[in-house]
Amino acid sequence: MAAETQGDATIVSAGWTMPAQVIHKPKTKKADKLKQLYEYLSNIRDENFTGYIKVNFSQGNIGRVEKFEEILKK
């Protein structure tokens, strides 16, 4: 079995080859993600949100955003 690299794709063949297609997914820029987060926080503030938001960063970028809110309020 032979393997050859073409750009970002690796083609593995055993006597025959198959065409490889590389699909590039557009990435959201850091500034766009921060803007979306700010807009979301503004919206939930207007809805009297009573919980807390946990934002995880990975290498300077937003990794995950979690929202925690109490279900039963007294």
C-alpha distance (Angstrom), angle and dihedral (degrees) to the residues before:
residue distance angle dihedral
M1 . . .
A2 3.80 . .
A3 3.77 128.1 .
E4 3.76 125.8 -159.8
T5 3.78 130.3 179.6
Q6 3.78 122.7 -133.9
G7 3.80 113.0 -179.4
D8 3.81 107.0 -59.2
A9 3.82 94.7 -16.6
T10 3.78 128.8 83.2
I11 3.77 117.4 -154.4
V12 3.81 118.9 -157.0
S13 3.76 117.3 -163.0
A14 3.78 138.5 179.0
G15 3.79 99.3 -164.8
W16 3.78 93.9 -44.0
T17 3.78 134.1 61.0
M18 3.76 133.8 -137.7
P19 3.78 122.8 -156.1
A20 3.80 113.0 -109.4
Q21 3.76 122.8 -143.8
V22 3.79 120.3 -158.1
I23 3.79 114.7 -154.2
H24 3.79 115.3 -161.0
K25 3.80 114.0 -156.0
P26 3.80 113.4 -149.3
K27 3.79 110.1 -116.8
T28 3.76 123.6 -138.1
K29 3.76 110.5 -119.8
K30 3.78 121.2 -119.1
A31 3.81 92.8 -114.5
D32 3.83 91.2 51.4
K33 3.81 91.8 52.1
L34 3.80 91.9 49.0
K35 3.81 90.1 49.3
Q36 3.83 91.2 50.6
L37 3.81 90.7 48.7
Y38 3.81 92.1 49.5
E39 3.82 91.7 49.4
Y40 3.81 91.0 48.8
L41 3.81 92.0 49.8
S42 3.81 90.3 49.6
N43 3.81 90.8 51.6
I44 3.80 96.3 49.9
R45 3.81 90.9 46.4
D46 3.82 87.8 60.4
E47 3.84 89.4 51.5
N48 3.85 92.7 58.1
F49 3.79 94.3 -109.9
T50 3.82 109.8 -165.7
G51 3.80 102.6 -174.8
Y52 3.77 132.6 70.3
I53 3.80 138.5 -98.3
K54 3.81 122.9 -133.3
V55 3.82 115.8 -158.3
N56 3.81 118.7 -168.9
F57 3.78 118.5 -161.1
S58 3.80 124.2 -157.4
Q59 3.81 117.1 -164.2
G60 3.79 91.9 -24.1
N61 3.81 95.4 -47.7
I62 3.80 129.3 101.1
G63 3.78 106.5 -95.3
R64 3.80 104.4 174.7
V65 3.80 137.8 -7.7
E66 3.80 118.9 -155.5
K67 3.80 126.9 -172.3
F68 3.80 120.6 -154.1
E69 3.79 122.4 -171.7
E70 3.77 134.3 163.5
I71 3.79 111.8 -106.9
L72 3.81 99.3 -156.2
K73 3.77 115.1 43.6
K74 3.79 121.5 -167.4
